[in-house]
Amino acid sequence: MSAVRAGVDAERERGRAGRATVPRRAHATLAARSVDDDPVGRLLEQSSHRLVDLTPLRFSRMVVSPFAFLRGADLLMAADLKASPSTELIVQLSGDAHLKNFGLFASPEQRLVFDVNDFDETAPGPFEWDLKRLCASLSIAADLGGLDEARRLHIVRGCVGVYRSSMRRFSTMNRLDVWYASLEVANVFKDLGGFFTDAAKRNVDDLIGRVRTQSTRSKFDDLIERTPDGPRIRLSPPRMVPLRDLGSTADESRAMVDAVLEGYRDSLVSDRRFLLDQFRVVDVARLVVGVGSVGTEGYAVLLTGRDDDDPFFLQIKEARGSVLASLEDSSSNPGDRVVRGQRLMQATPDAFLGWYRASSDRGFYVRQLYDRKASVDVERLGAKQLMTYGRVCAWVLARAHARSGTAAAISGYLGGGDSFIEAVGEFAEAYRARNLADYRALRAAVDDGRVPVVP
């Protein structure tokens, strides 16, 4: 037996040994909350540490649907995961691996790839936390699509099955092959061939085909207006509000943006700094995106290169402590944490990804805005499309976790039986019900006037 084979077998045995501490069936357990728990109160407390004027917008987005609520309530699920049985098989987690946080975007070589696409909550943690959040989001999306429990479980179990099969395969691959594996649109099923029927392949082609013809410039044209002074960011509230329209806070915000851009430059490698220096800032806007990050500070920065017809956007996002804070390195700063997590998990990280530390507990990270990015409206997917999409996300998540170097141990823990698959299916159903109850509590709090929303 080769030394490599012996090492893989030893890691698998380490994973199998973990079943004695946390049996695979234990993952069906969703820990009970205290009788006096107030999920709405916890969300209000979280919002009190963000931009107060955006609090009504955050909750307005969360009450749209149970899926939108899940996106904004990562704090609640993180606490539930920490209280539930957990393995000691640690990987770099996305921290917020629901269906909407996977997407299509251009790689640095301008190849269209599919990958995890949000790392605000990234931190080291047990592999199953990401997988359970993905599966809970699948169950919630399937419920919104009118699917019964049997079909929801079928979709979730299929997702977990692909994660397990993919992890087993990654455990046999060379480290560099795992590191460079990516899900290119041009070869979307090359690494997934055995998992899908021809009909399922056509469904995915449907989902990703629309992005093939989408250019970066066409996306920018929607954000830019031409003025006598050159291109400027178009007012599009509440999402995009140029600083010139923010009133008294504009100067303070511009000073912060200038400080971030100057300091962030030092986090880039030399060739990226050289490229960045060929652009100049022409306008800045406050940017409000997503659901969970509403209320944190964010900006869109318009730059031009060769001339006014050479636009380029950067996105600046405030980084705070992860909701998985009990396991993250307390010595790290939030911006660096996000950047390190993204570089560890994504096969092709953004070429302009970098960070800036504003203070001991406050940071920012910077990346390109609209580099041919697209996500899928998962709440409108049919059963077959949702099944397919969940399986693609499972492959991507397994690959991202395998980059942490623990694929063989995770594969050994998962084994070949159905106990883990069935347990996660039960957990996803239990969390769907809990998420629905929390969502209804938020709706009631809005109706009672306890929680502010946009009129």
Stockholm file with secondary structure:
# STOCKHOLM 1.0

chainA/1-455         MSAVRAGVDAERERGRAGRATVPRRAHATLAARSVDDDPVGRLLEQSSHRLVDLTPLRFSRMVVSPFAFLRGADLLMAADLKASPSTELIVQLSGDAHLKNFGLFASPEQRLVFDVNDFDETAPGPFEWDLKRLCASLSIAADLGGLDEARRLHIVRGCVGVYRSSMRRFSTMNRLDVWYASLEVANVFKDLGGFFTDAAKRNVDDLIGRVRTQSTRSKFDDLIERTPDGPRIRLSPPRMVPLRDLGSTADESRAMVDAVLEGYRDSLVSDRRFLLDQFRVVDVARLVVGVGSVGTEGYAVLLTGRDDDDPFFLQIKEARGSVLASLEDSSSNPGDRVVRGQRLMQATPDAFLGWYRASSDRGFYVRQLYDRKASVDVERLGAKQLMTYGRVCAWVLARAHARSGTAAAISGYLGGGDSFIEAVGEFAEAYRARNLADYRALRAAVDDGRVPVVP
#=GR chainA/1-455 SS CCHHHHHHHHHHHHHHHGGGTSCGGGGGCCCCCCTTCCHHHHHHHHHTTSCGGGHHHHHHHHTTCHHHHHHHCHHHHHHHHHHSCCCSCEEEECSCCCGGGEEEEECTTSCEEEEECCCTTCEEEEHHHHHHHHHHHHHHHHHHTTCCHHHHHHHHHHHHHHHHHHHHHHTTSCHHHHHHCCEEGGGTTTTTGGGCCHHHHHHHHHHHHHHHTCCHHHHHHTTEEEETTEEEECCBTTTEEEGGGSGGGHHHHHHHHHHHHHHHGGGSCHHHHHHHTTCEEEEEEEECCSSTTTTSCEEEEEEESSSTTSEEEEEEEEECCCTTGGGSCTTSCHHHHHHHHHHHHCSSCCTTCEEEEEETTEEEEEEESCSSCBCCCGGGCCHHHHHHHHHHHHHHHHHHHHTTTCHHHHHHHHCSSSHHHHHHHHHHHHHHHHHHHHHHHHHHHHHTTSSCCCC
#=GC SS_cons         CCHHHHHHHHHHHHHHHGGGTSCGGGGGCCCCCCTTCCHHHHHHHHHTTSCGGGHHHHHHHHTTCHHHHHHHCHHHHHHHHHHSCCCSCEEEECSCCCGGGEEEEECTTSCEEEEECCCTTCEEEEHHHHHHHHHHHHHHHHHHTTCCHHHHHHHHHHHHHHHHHHHHHHTTSCHHHHHHCCEEGGGTTTTTGGGCCHHHHHHHHHHHHHHHTCCHHHHHHTTEEEETTEEEECCBTTTEEEGGGSGGGHHHHHHHHHHHHHHHGGGSCHHHHHHHTTCEEEEEEEECCSSTTTTSCEEEEEEESSSTTSEEEEEEEEECCCTTGGGSCTTSCHHHHHHHHHHHHCSSCCTTCEEEEEETTEEEEEEESCSSCBCCCGGGCCHHHHHHHHHHHHHHHHHHHHTTTCHHHHHHHHCSSSHHHHHHHHHHHHHHHHHHHHHHHHHHHHHTTSSCCCC
//
